[in-house]
Amino acid sequence: MIFYQVTKKLMISAGEASGELYGALLSREVKKLWAETEIFGIGGARMENEGVSLIAPVSHVVGIVEAVTHLKEIKNTLKKATDALTGKRPDVLVLIDYPDFNIALAERARAAGIPILYYVSPQVWAWRGGRVKKIASLVNRMAVLFPFEADYYKDTGLPCEFVGHPIVETINIQSSKRELKKTLGLDPDKGVITLLPGSRPGEIKRHQAIIKDVAEKIHHEFPEMQTVVPLTAESPLPEGLPDHVKVVRSRTAEAVACSEASAVASGTATLEATLLYTPMVVFYKVSFLTYHIVKLMARVKFISLVNILSGKEVVKELLQKEADPDRIFTELKKILTDASYRDAMISELKNIGKIMQGKKPSARVACIVGEMAGWSGANAPV
């Protein structure tokens, strides 16, 4: 008698950079439990490094108007993903954020009878809340990053679990600020200010002039401070940076951890700074039309995860016209010079950090995948 080993198959659709990181962390945990699993999907270098076979790269598009100009690219990627679904037939499809694309992919997977886990809910609490019912009608399970997100699915009948945010797994800072500065090639005896323009090419292009001018103001008024711009390995270098600015790649957590203050483009980096207890000011710019469309449809008062999780303004948010170098620098200066203001902000950041304590998001989601696929050994950490 001949026995055939059935290959375990997992498909992950991570449409953009932060989701691609979560896909990489998930792939690593899946491989720990089931080393023979064939993992394929949409992602980037980090997923590829974890043994994922890529069928298409992540997108660097952000904003409604920006997406319109990439419709052909998005359509081609959807076709590749659909072909992979029907051709390879994974045991489970994991969708990571990127809602418009991933909901369309979910429709195809549902029709093909493939179980679907949505990991990282679209921001239904911020805008387009009607997507909750649509998502619930398509997917089998939902894993969310924040406790309040589960409430939006409680009346749909969709099993939804708060697993925690995978960014906590990337933060393992044991060194002192002095040691971190040495590691980054900085003067350990001088303070540090970090300026984070974002990771996508479009974000960096929109924010590079702001970063340049803020860096100049810091150098003029606080010449003893070191200004650092952390970037991902793939991010383009912002144009026009002064010579005194230090650029570091793939070391964002270390750079932010040794900072006295940060100016952070809104996104996952704000949560990273929060978990490192680094005081910050949040800024962001998108196209004029995208901003006004979102403003009309949005249902939240804040855009930064810090303030959303707190339910109040813990950090200053400067958007669009308000995101100018003078206002950003003024806020950084207040953080540096007003001890009571700084200490109060740090105290609030620590309160937010408690929400994520004790969670192992990637390991838990890997077990959910195993449970859905019926793979043996899916012991479920919480």
LINBEL-V151500 format. One record per residue. RES is the residue in one small letter. OMEGA is omega in whole degrees, -180 to 180 (* if undefined). NEAR is the number of other C-alpha atoms within 8 Angstrom. Layout:
<<RES | OMEGA | NEAR> <RES | OMEGA | NEAR>>
This chain:
<<m | -179 | 2> <i | 178 | 3> <f | 179 | 4> <y | 178 | 4> <q | -180 | 4> <v | -179 | 4> <t | 175 | 7> <k | -177 | 9> <k | 178 | 11> <l | 175 | 13> <m | 179 | 12> <i | 175 | 14> <s | 178 | 12> <a | -168 | 16> <g | -179 | 16> <e | -164 | 12> <a | -177 | 13> <s | 177 | 7> <g | 179 | 11> <e | 175 | 15> <l | -180 | 10> <y | 177 | 12> <g | 178 | 13> <a | 180 | 13> <l | 178 | 11> <l | -180 | 12> <s | 179 | 14> <r | -179 | 9> <e | 177 | 11> <v | -180 | 13> <k | 177 | 10> <k | -178 | 7> <l | -176 | 8> <w | -172 | 7> <a | -176 | 7> <e | -176 | 7> <t | 172 | 11> <e | -179 | 9> <i | 180 | 12> <f | 178 | 11> <g | -179 | 15> <i | -177 | 14> <g | -178 | 18> <g | -173 | 11> <a | -177 | 6> <r | 176 | 10> <m | 179 | 15> <e | 179 | 12> <n | 178 | 8> <e | 175 | 9> <g | 180 | 8> <v | 176 | 12> <s | -174 | 8> <l | 174 | 11> <i | 177 | 10> <a | 180 | 10> <p | 175 | 9> <v | 177 | 12> <s | 174 | 7> <h | -177 | 9> <v | 172 | 10> <v | 180 | 7> <g | -177 | 9> <i | -177 | 7> <v | 180 | 9> <e | -179 | 9> <a | -178 | 10> <v | -177 | 7> <t | -180 | 7> <h | -175 | 9> <l | -179 | 8> <k | 179 | 7> <e | -179 | 7> <i | 179 | 9> <k | 179 | 8> <n | 179 | 8> <t | 178 | 9> <l | 178 | 10> <k | 178 | 8> <k | -180 | 10> <a | 179 | 13> <t | 178 | 11> <d | 179 | 8> <a | 178 | 11> <l | -175 | 11> <t | -178 | 8> <g | -176 | 6> <k | -180 | 6> <r | 178 | 9> <p | 176 | 11> <d | 179 | 10> <v | 171 | 14> <l | 176 | 14> <v | 177 | 12> <l | -180 | 13> <i | 178 | 16> <d | 175 | 13> <y | -163 | 10> <p | -175 | 7> <d | 178 | 6> <f | -173 | 10> <n | 175 | 13> <i | 176 | 9> <a | 178 | 8> <l | 178 | 11> <a | 178 | 11> <e | -180 | 9> <r | 179 | 9> <a | 178 | 14> <r | 180 | 12> <a | -179 | 7> <a | 179 | 7> <g | -179 | 6> <i | 179 | 12> <p | -174 | 13> <i | 171 | 15> <l | 175 | 14> <y | -177 | 13> <y | -173 | 12> <v | -178 | 11> <s | 167 | 13> <p | -176 | 7> <q | -179 | 6> <v | 178 | 12> <w | -179 | 10> <a | 180 | 9> <w | -179 | 11> <r | -179 | 9> <g | 179 | 8> <g | 179 | 7> <r | -179 | 8> <v | -179 | 11> <k | 179 | 8> <k | -180 | 8> <i | -178 | 9> <a | 180 | 12> <s | -174 | 6> <l | -171 | 10> <v | -177 | 14> <n | 179 | 10> <r | -180 | 10> <m | 174 | 14> <a | -175 | 14> <v | -173 | 15> <l | -176 | 12> <f | -175 | 10> <p | -177 | 9> <f | -178 | 6> <e | -179 | 12> <a | -179 | 12> <d | -177 | 7> <y | -178 | 10> <y | -170 | 12> <k | -179 | 9> <d | -176 | 6> <t | -175 | 8> <g | 180 | 7> <l | 175 | 12> <p | -175 | 7> <c | -175 | 11> <e | 172 | 8> <f | -177 | 11> <v | -175 | 14> <g | -176 | 12> <h | -177 | 10> <p | 179 | 12> <i | 179 | 9> <v | -178 | 9> <e | -179 | 7> <t | -177 | 7> <i | 179 | 9> <n | -176 | 5> <i | 179 | 7> <q | -174 | 4> <s | 175 | 7> <s | 177 | 7> <k | -179 | 10> <r | 180 | 10> <e | 179 | 9> <l | 179 | 13> <k | 178 | 13> <k | -180 | 10> <t | -178 | 7> <l | -180 | 9> <g | -180 | 6> <l | 177 | 8> <d | -177 | 7> <p | -178 | 10> <d | -179 | 5> <k | 179 | 8> <g | -177 | 10> <v | 169 | 12> <i | 179 | 12> <t | 177 | 14> <l | -175 | 12> <l | -175 | 12> <p | -173 | 12> <g | -177 | 12> <s | -178 | 10> <r | 178 | 10> <p | 180 | 9> <g | 178 | 9> <e | -178 | 12> <i | 179 | 14> <k | -179 | 8> <r | -173 | 9> <h | -172 | 11> <q | 179 | 12> <a | 178 | 9> <i | -179 | 10> <i | -180 | 12> <k | -176 | 11> <d | 178 | 9> <v | 178 | 12> <a | 178 | 12> <e | -179 | 9> <k | 177 | 9> <i | -177 | 12> <h | -178 | 11> <h | -174 | 7> <e | 179 | 6> <f | -175 | 7> <p | 180 | 8> <e | -179 | 7> <m | 176 | 11> <q | -179 | 13> <t | -176 | 14> <v | 175 | 13> <v | 177 | 12> <p | 179 | 14> <l | 171 | 16> <t | -180 | 10> <a | -174 | 6> <e | -174 | 5> <s | 175 | 9> <p | 179 | 6> <l | 176 | 6> <p | -179 | 8> <e | 171 | 6> <g | -180 | 7> <l | 177 | 9> <p | -178 | 8> <d | -176 | 5> <h | 178 | 6> <v | 178 | 11> <k | 176 | 9> <v | 175 | 8> <v | -179 | 12> <r | 177 | 9> <s | 179 | 8> <r | -176 | 10> <t | -177 | 11> <a | -179 | 12> <e | -178 | 10> <a | -179 | 15> <v | -178 | 13> <a | -180 | 13> <c | -179 | 12> <s | 171 | 13> <e | 180 | 10> <a | 179 | 14> <s | 167 | 16> <a | -167 | 13> <v | 173 | 14> <a | -175 | 12> <s | -178 | 12> <g | -178 | 9> <t | -179 | 8> <a | 178 | 11> <t | 177 | 14> <l | 177 | 11> <e | 178 | 12> <a | 178 | 15> <t | -177 | 14> <l | 176 | 12> <l | 179 | 10> <y | 180 | 10> <t | 179 | 15> <p | -174 | 14> <m | 165 | 13> <v | -177 | 14> <v | 178 | 14> <f | 176 | 13> <y | 174 | 11> <k | 169 | 10> <v | 179 | 10> <s | -178 | 8> <f | -176 | 6> <l | 178 | 7> <t | -179 | 11> <y | -176 | 10> <h | 175 | 8> <i | -180 | 8> <v | -180 | 9> <k | 179 | 7> <l | -173 | 6> <m | -173 | 8> <a | -179 | 9> <r | -178 | 7> <v | -178 | 8> <k | -175 | 5> <f | 177 | 8> <i | -177 | 9> <s | 180 | 11> <l | 179 | 10> <v | -176 | 13> <n | 179 | 13> <i | -180 | 11> <l | -180 | 7> <s | -176 | 10> <g | 179 | 6> <k | -179 | 6> <e | 174 | 8> <v | 178 | 9> <v | 180 | 11> <k | 176 | 9> <e | -179 | 10> <l | -173 | 14> <l | 176 | 9> <q | -176 | 9> <k | 180 | 6> <e | 180 | 7> <a | 180 | 13> <d | -175 | 9> <p | -178 | 10> <d | -177 | 7> <r | 178 | 10> <i | 180 | 14> <f | 179 | 11> <t | 179 | 8> <e | 176 | 10> <l | -180 | 13> <k | 179 | 8> <k | 178 | 10> <i | -177 | 13> <l | -170 | 10> <t | -178 | 6> <d | -173 | 8> <a | -178 | 8> <s | 178 | 6> <y | -180 | 9> <r | -177 | 12> <d | 179 | 8> <a | 179 | 8> <m | 180 | 11> <i | 179 | 11> <s | 178 | 8> <e | 178 | 10> <l | 179 | 13> <k | 178 | 11> <n | 179 | 8> <i | -179 | 13> <g | -179 | 10> <k | -179 | 7> <i | -174 | 6> <m | -175 | 10> <q | 175 | 6> <g | -179 | 4> <k | 175 | 9> <k | -169 | 12> <p | -174 | 11> <s | 178 | 11> <a | 180 | 11> <r | -179 | 12> <v | 176 | 12> <a | 179 | 13> <c | 176 | 13> <i | 176 | 10> <v | 180 | 10> <g | 178 | 12> <e | -178 | 9> <m | -178 | 9> <a | -177 | 9> <g | 178 | 6> <w | 179 | 8> <s | 177 | 5> <g | -179 | 6> <a | 176 | 11> <n | -165 | 5> <a | 173 | 7> <p | 179 | 7> <v | * | 7>>
